[in-house]
Amino acid sequence: MSNYWNSKKAPFDEAKKKITPLVVGATDSRFWIKNGGGTLDVYAETDDTKVSPWATRLPRTFLGWVVIMFNCPTGYIGAFLDVQEREDADTSW
């Protein structure tokens, strides 16, 4: 049985900081690194989702985190991942 979920993980911020140079070397596209709740989710944008934006693969695990590489269409990161709630936004609904 895999020990991925029970392994000791470095804090997310540390893992994100240390994997960023690897991501920069793996893609020329815009990217985003997210805590997937036990996984290190790495998104890279591409104009054609049938063509991978990744030049090389990232390690399967990194500092105790399982790394999952995602391809997403151009604009996805700005629309869905890199967003912050506005202070005046009514989120009560």
Rosetta constraint file for C-alpha pairs under 8 A:
AtomPair CA 3 CA 7 HARMONIC 5.97 0.50
AtomPair CA 4 CA 64 HARMONIC 7.33 0.50
AtomPair CA 4 CA 65 HARMONIC 7.38 0.50
AtomPair CA 4 CA 66 HARMONIC 6.64 0.50
AtomPair CA 5 CA 38 HARMONIC 6.79 0.50
AtomPair CA 7 CA 64 HARMONIC 5.82 0.50
AtomPair CA 8 CA 64 HARMONIC 5.65 0.50
AtomPair CA 9 CA 63 HARMONIC 5.93 0.50
AtomPair CA 9 CA 64 HARMONIC 4.24 0.50
AtomPair CA 9 CA 65 HARMONIC 5.92 0.50
AtomPair CA 10 CA 14 HARMONIC 6.49 0.50
AtomPair CA 10 CA 15 HARMONIC 6.13 0.50
AtomPair CA 10 CA 63 HARMONIC 5.65 0.50
AtomPair CA 10 CA 64 HARMONIC 6.43 0.50
AtomPair CA 10 CA 65 HARMONIC 7.73 0.50
AtomPair CA 11 CA 15 HARMONIC 6.32 0.50
AtomPair CA 12 CA 16 HARMONIC 5.96 0.50
AtomPair CA 12 CA 35 HARMONIC 6.85 0.50
AtomPair CA 13 CA 17 HARMONIC 6.12 0.50
AtomPair CA 14 CA 18 HARMONIC 6.20 0.50
AtomPair CA 15 CA 19 HARMONIC 5.99 0.50
AtomPair CA 15 CA 62 HARMONIC 7.34 0.50
AtomPair CA 15 CA 63 HARMONIC 6.39 0.50
AtomPair CA 15 CA 65 HARMONIC 7.99 0.50
AtomPair CA 16 CA 20 HARMONIC 6.03 0.50
AtomPair CA 16 CA 33 HARMONIC 6.74 0.50
AtomPair CA 17 CA 21 HARMONIC 7.95 0.50
AtomPair CA 18 CA 22 HARMONIC 7.89 0.50
AtomPair CA 19 CA 23 HARMONIC 6.34 0.50
AtomPair CA 19 CA 62 HARMONIC 7.66 0.50
AtomPair CA 20 CA 24 HARMONIC 6.17 0.50
AtomPair CA 21 CA 25 HARMONIC 6.29 0.50
AtomPair CA 22 CA 26 HARMONIC 6.18 0.50
AtomPair CA 22 CA 58 HARMONIC 7.07 0.50
AtomPair CA 23 CA 27 HARMONIC 6.25 0.50
AtomPair CA 23 CA 31 HARMONIC 7.90 0.50
AtomPair CA 23 CA 58 HARMONIC 7.20 0.50
AtomPair CA 24 CA 28 HARMONIC 6.79 0.50
AtomPair CA 25 CA 56 HARMONIC 7.91 0.50
AtomPair CA 26 CA 54 HARMONIC 5.57 0.50
AtomPair CA 26 CA 55 HARMONIC 5.14 0.50
AtomPair CA 26 CA 56 HARMONIC 4.92 0.50
AtomPair CA 26 CA 57 HARMONIC 6.73 0.50
AtomPair CA 26 CA 58 HARMONIC 7.21 0.50
AtomPair CA 27 CA 44 HARMONIC 7.32 0.50
AtomPair CA 27 CA 53 HARMONIC 5.95 0.50
AtomPair CA 27 CA 54 HARMONIC 4.92 0.50
AtomPair CA 27 CA 55 HARMONIC 5.69 0.50
AtomPair CA 27 CA 56 HARMONIC 7.52 0.50
AtomPair CA 28 CA 53 HARMONIC 7.37 0.50
AtomPair CA 28 CA 54 HARMONIC 7.96 0.50
AtomPair CA 29 CA 44 HARMONIC 5.98 0.50
AtomPair CA 29 CA 45 HARMONIC 5.70 0.50
AtomPair CA 29 CA 46 HARMONIC 6.76 0.50
AtomPair CA 29 CA 53 HARMONIC 6.49 0.50
AtomPair CA 30 CA 44 HARMONIC 5.76 0.50
AtomPair CA 30 CA 45 HARMONIC 5.64 0.50
AtomPair CA 31 CA 42 HARMONIC 7.01 0.50
AtomPair CA 31 CA 43 HARMONIC 5.31 0.50
AtomPair CA 31 CA 44 HARMONIC 4.31 0.50
AtomPair CA 31 CA 45 HARMONIC 6.39 0.50
AtomPair CA 31 CA 77 HARMONIC 7.47 0.50
AtomPair CA 32 CA 42 HARMONIC 5.78 0.50
AtomPair CA 32 CA 43 HARMONIC 5.11 0.50
AtomPair CA 32 CA 44 HARMONIC 6.65 0.50
AtomPair CA 32 CA 77 HARMONIC 6.89 0.50
AtomPair CA 32 CA 81 HARMONIC 7.58 0.50
AtomPair CA 33 CA 40 HARMONIC 6.93 0.50
AtomPair CA 33 CA 41 HARMONIC 5.73 0.50
AtomPair CA 33 CA 42 HARMONIC 4.56 0.50
AtomPair CA 33 CA 43 HARMONIC 6.39 0.50
AtomPair CA 34 CA 40 HARMONIC 6.08 0.50
AtomPair CA 34 CA 41 HARMONIC 5.07 0.50
AtomPair CA 34 CA 42 HARMONIC 6.39 0.50
AtomPair CA 35 CA 39 HARMONIC 6.17 0.50
AtomPair CA 35 CA 40 HARMONIC 5.28 0.50
AtomPair CA 35 CA 41 HARMONIC 6.16 0.50
AtomPair CA 36 CA 40 HARMONIC 5.79 0.50
AtomPair CA 36 CA 41 HARMONIC 5.65 0.50
AtomPair CA 38 CA 65 HARMONIC 6.78 0.50
AtomPair CA 38 CA 66 HARMONIC 7.29 0.50
AtomPair CA 39 CA 65 HARMONIC 5.58 0.50
AtomPair CA 39 CA 66 HARMONIC 4.88 0.50
AtomPair CA 39 CA 67 HARMONIC 5.92 0.50
AtomPair CA 39 CA 68 HARMONIC 6.91 0.50
AtomPair CA 40 CA 65 HARMONIC 5.92 0.50
AtomPair CA 40 CA 66 HARMONIC 5.91 0.50
AtomPair CA 40 CA 67 HARMONIC 4.75 0.50
AtomPair CA 40 CA 68 HARMONIC 6.19 0.50
AtomPair CA 41 CA 67 HARMONIC 6.00 0.50
AtomPair CA 41 CA 68 HARMONIC 4.91 0.50
AtomPair CA 41 CA 69 HARMONIC 6.20 0.50
AtomPair CA 41 CA 70 HARMONIC 7.27 0.50
AtomPair CA 42 CA 67 HARMONIC 7.22 0.50
AtomPair CA 42 CA 68 HARMONIC 6.09 0.50
AtomPair CA 42 CA 69 HARMONIC 4.96 0.50
AtomPair CA 42 CA 70 HARMONIC 5.99 0.50
AtomPair CA 43 CA 69 HARMONIC 6.05 0.50
AtomPair CA 43 CA 70 HARMONIC 4.60 0.50
AtomPair CA 43 CA 71 HARMONIC 5.97 0.50
AtomPair CA 43 CA 72 HARMONIC 6.70 0.50
AtomPair CA 43 CA 77 HARMONIC 7.79 0.50
AtomPair CA 44 CA 53 HARMONIC 6.35 0.50
AtomPair CA 44 CA 54 HARMONIC 7.56 0.50
AtomPair CA 44 CA 69 HARMONIC 7.82 0.50
AtomPair CA 44 CA 70 HARMONIC 6.28 0.50
AtomPair CA 44 CA 71 HARMONIC 5.34 0.50
AtomPair CA 44 CA 72 HARMONIC 6.09 0.50
AtomPair CA 45 CA 53 HARMONIC 6.64 0.50
AtomPair CA 45 CA 71 HARMONIC 6.01 0.50
AtomPair CA 45 CA 72 HARMONIC 4.84 0.50
AtomPair CA 45 CA 73 HARMONIC 5.25 0.50
AtomPair CA 45 CA 74 HARMONIC 4.90 0.50
AtomPair CA 45 CA 75 HARMONIC 7.35 0.50
AtomPair CA 45 CA 76 HARMONIC 7.17 0.50
AtomPair CA 45 CA 77 HARMONIC 7.38 0.50
AtomPair CA 46 CA 51 HARMONIC 7.38 0.50
AtomPair CA 46 CA 52 HARMONIC 7.13 0.50
AtomPair CA 46 CA 53 HARMONIC 5.57 0.50
AtomPair CA 46 CA 71 HARMONIC 6.88 0.50
AtomPair CA 46 CA 72 HARMONIC 6.18 0.50
AtomPair CA 46 CA 73 HARMONIC 5.17 0.50
AtomPair CA 46 CA 74 HARMONIC 5.26 0.50
AtomPair CA 47 CA 73 HARMONIC 5.87 0.50
AtomPair CA 47 CA 74 HARMONIC 5.43 0.50
AtomPair CA 48 CA 52 HARMONIC 7.96 0.50
AtomPair CA 48 CA 73 HARMONIC 6.96 0.50
AtomPair CA 49 CA 71 HARMONIC 6.61 0.50
AtomPair CA 49 CA 72 HARMONIC 6.44 0.50
AtomPair CA 49 CA 73 HARMONIC 5.95 0.50
AtomPair CA 52 CA 71 HARMONIC 6.58 0.50
AtomPair CA 53 CA 71 HARMONIC 6.81 0.50
AtomPair CA 58 CA 67 HARMONIC 7.40 0.50
AtomPair CA 58 CA 69 HARMONIC 7.63 0.50
AtomPair CA 59 CA 67 HARMONIC 6.87 0.50
AtomPair CA 60 CA 66 HARMONIC 6.05 0.50
AtomPair CA 60 CA 67 HARMONIC 5.36 0.50
AtomPair CA 60 CA 68 HARMONIC 7.52 0.50
AtomPair CA 61 CA 65 HARMONIC 5.34 0.50
AtomPair CA 61 CA 66 HARMONIC 4.46 0.50
AtomPair CA 61 CA 67 HARMONIC 5.42 0.50
AtomPair CA 62 CA 66 HARMONIC 6.52 0.50
AtomPair CA 62 CA 67 HARMONIC 6.72 0.50
AtomPair CA 72 CA 76 HARMONIC 6.30 0.50
AtomPair CA 72 CA 77 HARMONIC 7.94 0.50
AtomPair CA 75 CA 79 HARMONIC 6.17 0.50
AtomPair CA 76 CA 80 HARMONIC 5.81 0.50
AtomPair CA 76 CA 81 HARMONIC 7.30 0.50
AtomPair CA 77 CA 81 HARMONIC 4.82 0.50
AtomPair CA 77 CA 82 HARMONIC 5.77 0.50
AtomPair CA 78 CA 82 HARMONIC 5.03 0.50
AtomPair CA 78 CA 83 HARMONIC 6.78 0.50
AtomPair CA 79 CA 83 HARMONIC 6.88 0.50
AtomPair CA 85 CA 89 HARMONIC 6.67 0.50
